[in-house]
């Protein structure tokens, strides 16, 4: 297998993993298994968004990439807010 094909397969796998993480976190939240403020939910969105950034950059899907950059920034801010609330 050529290196280009392997890289493309890896990029697609990263994209699918991001999709599963975000959808999984959303599903668990909608089923009241985790809260939107829980670290598990936030980390699922953060890592999933980062996976999407990699995938969309590779495919030159820059509007989707921009959306996911904002998605990740929101998750990072949420993590810091959650951490500061627990520290109080």
Buried (B, 14 or more C-beta within 10 A) or exposed (E): EEEEEEEEEEBEEBBEBBBBBBEBBBEBBEEEEBEEEBBBBBBBBBBBBBBBBBBBBBBEBEEBBEBBBEBBEBBEEBBEEBEEEEEE
